[in-house]
Amino acid sequence: MPPDARPRRPGHAARCRACGPWALALAAFVIAATPVSAQQGRGTILGTVTDRTGVALPGVTVDVTNVATDVTTSVTTNAQGAYSVPSLLVGEYT
């Protein structure tokens, strides 16, 4: 059989096109399943400080203390009396 008459196998480009969707799906799965260490074991406490009549209180200092570590984080309420204490270790707070 002459060299040009041999059946040709698909080239590298053809093989890549055929597996492209699977490779992309696998890559997306691996990326999505990889934990991001900066986000593990963290949480946020949100709230609003109001007086007895329900009026929001801006400028109030809110302290949250981790019971296990005794670490206190302080934040101040905004103009609507809302506060957010982000990036807290998961645990019990007072």
ChimeraX attribute file (.defattr): number of C-alpha atoms within 10 A of each C-alpha:
attribute: neighborCount
match mode: 1-to-1
recipient: residues
	/A:1	5
	/A:2	5
	/A:3	6
	/A:4	7
	/A:5	7
	/A:6	8
	/A:7	7
	/A:8	7
	/A:9	8
	/A:10	9
	/A:11	8
	/A:12	9
	/A:13	8
	/A:14	11
	/A:15	11
	/A:16	13
	/A:17	11
	/A:18	11
	/A:19	11
	/A:20	12
	/A:21	11
	/A:22	12
	/A:23	13
	/A:24	11
	/A:25	12
	/A:26	12
	/A:27	12
	/A:28	11
	/A:29	11
	/A:30	11
	/A:31	11
	/A:32	10
	/A:33	9
	/A:34	8
	/A:35	10
	/A:36	9
	/A:37	8
	/A:38	8
	/A:39	10
	/A:40	11
	/A:41	11
	/A:42	13
	/A:43	14
	/A:44	11
	/A:45	12
	/A:46	10
	/A:47	12
	/A:48	15
	/A:49	20
	/A:50	15
	/A:51	9
	/A:52	7
	/A:53	6
	/A:54	8
	/A:55	11
	/A:56	18
	/A:57	16
	/A:58	17
	/A:59	16
	/A:60	17
	/A:61	12
	/A:62	16
	/A:63	13
	/A:64	17
	/A:65	16
	/A:66	16
	/A:67	12
	/A:68	9
	/A:69	11
	/A:70	11
	/A:71	10
	/A:72	12
	/A:73	13
	/A:74	11
	/A:75	15
	/A:76	16
	/A:77	19
	/A:78	17
	/A:79	12
	/A:80	14
	/A:81	18
	/A:82	18
	/A:83	21
	/A:84	16
	/A:85	17
	/A:86	13
	/A:87	14
	/A:88	16
	/A:89	15
	/A:90	12
	/A:91	13
	/A:92	11
	/A:93	17
	/A:94	9
